[in-house]
């Protein structure tokens, strides 16, 4: 068995153990106010991290380019309660125009 397959087997067992541990958590822990608050905030934090990586990342370095301006325009439009599809279109147009300059 190669090292790759050993790694895959270990990861599969680890995933199973993690899933089993999650199912074994008592109901009192799941209904705790701190747990509920964390569950509400984790998706926003993960989405923010993904956006930051996509907006500033270029390989293994930080790179500021047209994506940053497009992200700023999208944030302003979302703050103004513009529907999502026009926000995406306008941000894409802004990024394209900045790249043409």
Phi and psi restraints in degrees (value plus and minus 20) as a CYANA .aco file:
   2 UNK   PHI    -100.9   -60.9
   2 UNK   PSI     148.6   188.6
   3 UNK   PHI     -81.5   -41.5
   3 UNK   PSI     -55.4   -15.4
   4 UNK   PHI     -79.9   -39.9
   4 UNK   PSI     -67.5   -27.5
   5 UNK   PHI     -88.8   -48.8
   5 UNK   PSI     -52.5   -12.5
   6 UNK   PHI     -84.4   -44.4
   6 UNK   PSI     -63.6   -23.6
   7 UNK   PHI     -82.2   -42.2
   7 UNK   PSI     -61.7   -21.7
   8 UNK   PHI     -84.1   -44.1
   8 UNK   PSI     -62.8   -22.8
   9 UNK   PHI     -84.3   -44.3
   9 UNK   PSI     -62.2   -22.2
  10 UNK   PHI     -83.5   -43.5
  10 UNK   PSI     -63.0   -23.0
  11 UNK   PHI     -85.4   -45.4
  11 UNK   PSI     -59.8   -19.8
  12 UNK   PHI     -83.1   -43.1
  12 UNK   PSI     -65.0   -25.0
  13 UNK   PHI     -85.0   -45.0
  13 UNK   PSI     -58.7   -18.7
  14 UNK   PHI     -84.0   -44.0
  14 UNK   PSI     -61.3   -21.3
  15 UNK   PHI     -83.6   -43.6
  15 UNK   PSI     -62.5   -22.5
  16 UNK   PHI     -82.3   -42.3
  16 UNK   PSI     -64.4   -24.4
  17 UNK   PHI     -83.6   -43.6
  17 UNK   PSI     -60.1   -20.1
  18 UNK   PHI     -85.5   -45.5
  18 UNK   PSI     -62.8   -22.8
  19 UNK   PHI     -82.7   -42.7
  19 UNK   PSI     -63.9   -23.9
  20 UNK   PHI     -84.0   -44.0
  20 UNK   PSI     -60.5   -20.5
  21 UNK   PHI     -83.5   -43.5
  21 UNK   PSI     -58.7   -18.7
  22 UNK   PHI     -85.6   -45.6
  22 UNK   PSI     -57.0   -17.0
  23 UNK   PHI     -94.1   -54.1
  23 UNK   PSI     -37.8     2.2
  24 UNK   PHI    -110.3   -70.3
  24 UNK   PSI     -23.0    17.0
  25 UNK   PHI     -89.7   -49.7
  25 UNK   PSI     112.1   152.1
  26 UNK   PHI     -84.0   -44.0
  26 UNK   PSI     130.9   170.9
  27 UNK   PHI     -80.4   -40.4
  27 UNK   PSI     -53.3   -13.3
  28 UNK   PHI     -84.1   -44.1
  28 UNK   PSI     -53.8   -13.8
  29 UNK   PHI     -91.5   -51.5
  29 UNK   PSI     -59.3   -19.3
  30 UNK   PHI     -88.4   -48.4
  30 UNK   PSI     -47.6    -7.6
  31 UNK   PHI    -115.1   -75.1
  31 UNK   PSI     -18.0    22.0
  32 UNK   PHI     -85.6   -45.6
  32 UNK   PSI     117.9   157.9
  33 UNK   PHI     -76.8   -36.8
  33 UNK   PSI     -56.3   -16.3
  34 UNK   PHI     -86.4   -46.4
  34 UNK   PSI     -59.3   -19.3
  35 UNK   PHI     -84.8   -44.8
  35 UNK   PSI     -64.2   -24.2
  36 UNK   PHI     -82.7   -42.7
  36 UNK   PSI     -59.7   -19.7
  37 UNK   PHI     -86.3   -46.3
  37 UNK   PSI     -61.5   -21.5
  38 UNK   PHI     -84.4   -44.4
  38 UNK   PSI     -59.5   -19.5
  39 UNK   PHI     -83.9   -43.9
  39 UNK   PSI     -52.9   -12.9
  40 UNK   PHI     -91.9   -51.9
  40 UNK   PSI     -53.8   -13.8
  41 UNK   PHI    -110.8   -70.8
  41 UNK   PSI     -44.9    -4.9
  42 UNK   PHI     -80.7   -40.7
  42 UNK   PSI     -64.9   -24.9
  43 UNK   PHI     -80.6   -40.6
  43 UNK   PSI     -57.7   -17.7
  44 UNK   PHI     -85.9   -45.9
  44 UNK   PSI     -60.1   -20.1
  45 UNK   PHI     -85.9   -45.9
  45 UNK   PSI     -61.9   -21.9
  46 UNK   PHI     -85.4   -45.4
  46 UNK   PSI     -62.1   -22.1
  47 UNK   PHI     -84.2   -44.2
  47 UNK   PSI     -60.9   -20.9
  48 UNK   PHI     -82.0   -42.0
  48 UNK   PSI     -60.3   -20.3
  49 UNK   PHI     -86.3   -46.3
  49 UNK   PSI     -61.0   -21.0
  50 UNK   PHI     -84.2   -44.2
  50 UNK   PSI     -60.7   -20.7
  51 UNK   PHI     -84.8   -44.8
  51 UNK   PSI     -62.3   -22.3
  52 UNK   PHI     -83.2   -43.2
  52 UNK   PSI     -61.7   -21.7
  53 UNK   PHI     -85.1   -45.1
  53 UNK   PSI     -61.8   -21.8
  54 UNK   PHI     -92.2   -52.2
  54 UNK   PSI     -52.2   -12.2
  55 UNK   PHI    -100.9   -60.9
  55 UNK   PSI     -53.5   -13.5
  56 UNK   PHI    -133.2   -93.2
  56 UNK   PSI     -33.8     6.2
  57 UNK   PHI    -106.5   -66.5
  57 UNK   PSI     119.1   159.1
  58 UNK   PHI    -162.9  -122.9
  58 UNK   PSI      70.0   110.0
  59 UNK   PHI      53.6    93.6
  59 UNK   PSI    -140.1  -100.1
  60 UNK   PHI    -129.4   -89.4
  60 UNK   PSI      -2.4    37.6
  61 UNK   PHI    -147.1  -107.1
  61 UNK   PSI     148.7   188.7
  62 UNK   PHI    -114.3   -74.3
  62 UNK   PSI     112.4   152.4
  63 UNK   PHI    -157.4  -117.4
  63 UNK   PSI     103.1   143.1
  64 UNK   PHI    -122.8   -82.8
  64 UNK   PSI     102.7   142.7
  65 UNK   PHI    -167.1  -127.1
  65 UNK   PSI    -170.2  -130.2
  66 UNK   PHI     -83.9   -43.9
  66 UNK   PSI     -44.2    -4.2
  67 UNK   PHI     -82.0   -42.0
  67 UNK   PSI     -54.8   -14.8
  68 UNK   PHI     -85.4   -45.4
  68 UNK   PSI     -64.6   -24.6
  69 UNK   PHI     -84.6   -44.6
  69 UNK   PSI     -61.7   -21.7
  70 UNK   PHI     -82.5   -42.5
  70 UNK   PSI     -59.2   -19.2
  71 UNK   PHI     -84.4   -44.4
  71 UNK   PSI     -60.8   -20.8
  72 UNK   PHI     -83.3   -43.3
  72 UNK   PSI     -63.9   -23.9
  73 UNK   PHI     -81.9   -41.9
  73 UNK   PSI     -63.3   -23.3
  74 UNK   PHI     -82.6   -42.6
  74 UNK   PSI     -60.0   -20.0
  75 UNK   PHI     -84.2   -44.2
  75 UNK   PSI     -61.9   -21.9
  76 UNK   PHI     -84.1   -44.1
  76 UNK   PSI     -65.0   -25.0
  77 UNK   PHI     -84.9   -44.9
  77 UNK   PSI     -58.4   -18.4
  78 UNK   PHI     -87.0   -47.0
  78 UNK   PSI     -55.5   -15.5
  79 UNK   PHI     -85.4   -45.4
  79 UNK   PSI     -49.4    -9.4
  80 UNK   PHI    -105.1   -65.1
  80 UNK   PSI     -14.4    25.6
  81 UNK   PHI      44.8    84.8
  81 UNK   PSI      14.1    54.1
  82 UNK   PHI     -94.3   -54.3
  82 UNK   PSI     121.9   161.9
  83 UNK   PHI     -78.6   -38.6
  83 UNK   PSI     135.9   175.9
  84 UNK   PHI     -83.3   -43.3
  84 UNK   PSI     -65.4   -25.4
  85 UNK   PHI     -80.8   -40.8
  85 UNK   PSI     -66.1   -26.1
  86 UNK   PHI     -82.5   -42.5
  86 UNK   PSI     -52.6   -12.6
  87 UNK   PHI     -82.1   -42.1
  87 UNK   PSI     -65.5   -25.5
  88 UNK   PHI     -83.4   -43.4
  88 UNK   PSI     -63.8   -23.8
  89 UNK   PHI     -84.5   -44.5
  89 UNK   PSI     -67.2   -27.2
  90 UNK   PHI     -84.2   -44.2
  90 UNK   PSI     -61.5   -21.5
  91 UNK   PHI     -83.4   -43.4
  91 UNK   PSI     -60.5   -20.5
  92 UNK   PHI     -85.3   -45.3
  92 UNK   PSI     -60.4   -20.4
  93 UNK   PHI     -85.1   -45.1
  93 UNK   PSI     -62.6   -22.6
  94 UNK   PHI     -81.8   -41.8
  94 UNK   PSI     -65.2   -25.2
  95 UNK   PHI     -82.0   -42.0
  95 UNK   PSI     -61.4   -21.4
  96 UNK   PHI     -85.1   -45.1
  96 UNK   PSI     -62.2   -22.2
  97 UNK   PHI     -85.8   -45.8
  97 UNK   PSI     -61.3   -21.3
  98 UNK   PHI     -84.8   -44.8
  98 UNK   PSI     -57.6   -17.6
  99 UNK   PHI     -88.7   -48.7
  99 UNK   PSI     -46.3    -6.3
 100 UNK   PHI     -98.0   -58.0
 100 UNK   PSI     -37.4     2.6
